[in-house]
Structures are given as C-alpha cells and as structure tokens.
Amino acid sequence: MPTDSRQRQTRAAVVVAACVAVTVMFQLYALLLQNVVVTATEGGIRIQQAMTYSSTPFDFDSIDDEDAIFRFRFSKELIYLILPYLRLDLIQWSSRYRPTPLAAFCILLRRLSYPERWGSMMNDFGRSRSYLCSVTRDVVWHLIRRYKAKLEWDGGRTNACQRFAICKRCTAKVRLLQYLGLH
C-alpha cells in the first residue's frame, strides 16, 4: 500500500509540474504576441519591448540627391559610379540574406557615414537588425579580401624621409581645407 500512495504523489507532482510549465509557456507566448522579448539573465528574467520596423523594401530611386548625400555622404550619381568597381555581386554571404549590390553598398555607407544605432536604420531599409549587421559585416570582409593588397602599405617604395614629406603635405592641405571651411 505505501507504494501506491507514493506513486500517486509522484503522478500528482508530475501533473502539477506539467500544468505549471504549460501555464508559463502560454504566458511567454502572450508576451511574444505583444512584441515583447524575454531574455534570461543572471539576475532572473528580463522583459523588454521588441524593436519593430516597417518591412517596406528599400527604394534607392525614391531618395533625392540631397538626402542621399546626407544619409550616405555620396551623391546618387557617385554611388552608381563606384558600385561596379566593388564587385559586390561576388560576395560570399555568411547567412541566408541576399541583398542587391546597391542595397548592400547603401547599408555599408549609411553605417559608416556617422554613428548610428541599428534601430534607426531598420525603418529606412525595412530590415531587421541582424540582417543589417550581417550585410555590413559581409561587405566589409569582401572589401578587405578583394582590396587587401592595395590597402597594405608598401614600405619598399618609400623611405622614412619620403613618408614624412607626404604626411607634411597632407597636413598642410587639411589645414588649408579647414581654414576655407571645406573640411
């Protein structure tokens, strides 16, 4: 007889645990439906509002030239001129994302134009933070791999005196541009 009561207690405990688990699952699901992100931390569970964005596709043609210069630091004409030389169509994407070369270049330019949070870029490009981060990373790695030889300094072509003279001329040009208010 004692084993029957023990088995009943065990079954009751399992049923209670299952009910609690199902209740917690439904509560978490309800939070997800409300665009809330639940993350586990050392101190317990943290609940925060999820970042939402409009999933409208990026339309470069709808941006006027002044806005393009403000957002990307290049005019639309220059972006179209530079784009074929970068060969972004050859990128080996690290994830399932496959943006057009123009969109990928615009995402990189926007990220590099001035410090900006991913959240503010999400609405402009209609993509998630992970998408924007992944595309930026893949474009940067592509450019590094493709232009590595051109990016490295060739110390055999110049000596220390020549490099100092180059730096001196560049510094003088920057000062002139600053004086004229062009830099």
N, C-alpha and C positions, 0 to 999 in steps of 0.2 A: 503493500500500500504506500509506503513512503516514496517509492519511485514514481507512482502515479501522480502524486501531488507535486513532486519535483519536476516531472515532465510538463505538467500543466503550468507551473510557474515559468518554466523556460519558454513554453509556447506563448504565454501571455506577454513575457518580456520581449520576445521577437515581434509579436504583433504590435506592441506599443512602439518599439523602435521603428518598425516599418511605417506606422502611421505618422510618427514624428518626421521621418525622412521625406515622406510624400508631402506633408504639410510644408516643410522647408522648401522643397522643390517648387511647389505651387507659388510660394511667396517670392522666390527668386525669379520665377517665370513672370510673375506680375510686375516685378521691378524692371525686368528686361523689356516688357511691353511698354513701359513708361519711359524708355530711353535712359535707363539708369545702369551704370556699370558697377558691379560688385567685385571688389578685389580683396584678397586675403593679405593681411599684413601681420607683422609680429605682434602688434597690439590687439589684433582681432580682425573684424571685417570692416572695410571702408566702403561707403556708398557715395558715389558722385554722379552728377548729371553727365550723360554721354554727349559728346560733341556731334551735332547734327550739321548737315550741309545739303545744299540743293544739288541733285545729281544731274544738272544740266551739262551737256557736253561743252568743252572748251571751244570757243569760236574766235579764232585769231582775226578773221576778216572783219568782225564787228567792232574791233578796237580801233579807235582813231590813232593817228601818228603821235600826237602829244601824250596820249595815255600810254602808248607803247614805250615811249621814252621814259615816262615816269615809272612805269612798272618794271621794265626790263633794261633800262639805261641804253637802249639801242632803238633806232627808228625801225619801222616795219621793213623798209627797203634794205637796211643793213642786215637785219635778221635773215631775210630771204637770200641776200648775197652771201652771207657767211655759211649758211646751213649746208650747202652741198659739199663744202670742203671738210666738214667734220665727219662725214660718213656715218651718221648716227643710225643708218639702216643696217650697219654691220654689228650693232651691239648684241652681246650675248646676255639676255635678260636673266636675272637670277630668280625671278618668280614668274608667275603666270601673267603679269602685266605686260602689255604690248602697245605702248603709246606710239603715235606717229612721230617721226623725227622732229617735226615742228613743235608739237606739244611737249616732247621731252626737252628740247632746247629751251623753250619758254619757261618750263618748270625750273630748270637749272638757272637761267638768267634771273628769274624772279627771286629765287632763293639767295643768289649771290648779290643781288642789287642792293639790299640793305637788310639788316637783321629783322627777321620777321618770324612769327610763330607759324607753325604748320596750320593751325586752326583758321587763321585769316586767309590762307591760300586755298583751303578746302572749298570755299564757296566760289572762288574765282575759277578754279579748274574743274569743279564738280566731282572731285575725287577724294578718297579717304586719306588720312594722314599716313597710313602705311604705304599706300600707292605712291604718294608724293615723295616720301622718304626713299622708297625703293628705286624709283625712277631717277632721282637725283644721284643716289649712290652709284647706280649702274652707268649713268652718263659720265660721271667724274672718273670712274675706273676705266671706262672706254677711252676717254681722252688721255688719261695717263698712259695707258698701254700703247695707244696709237702714236702719241707725240713724245714719248719718253726721251728719245734721242735728241729731240730739239729742245726739250726743257732742261736737260742737264748742261751745266757749264763746261765748256771745253777749255781747260786750263792751259793746254799746249799752244793755243793760238795767241794768247796774250800773256805778258809778264805782269808783275805786280805794279810797275810804273804805269803801264798802259791801262790797267784796270782802274787805278787811282784817277787817271786823267778822264776816263769815261764817267766815273762817278762824279767828278768835279763838274763836268759839262752838264750832266743830268741835273745835278743840284742847282746849278745856275739857271737852267731852263725852268725848273719847278718854281724857283723864286720869282722869275720873271712872270710866269703864268699867275702866281699868287698875287703879285703886285698889280697885274692887269685885271684881276678878279675873274680869271678864266679857269682857275683850278680850285 
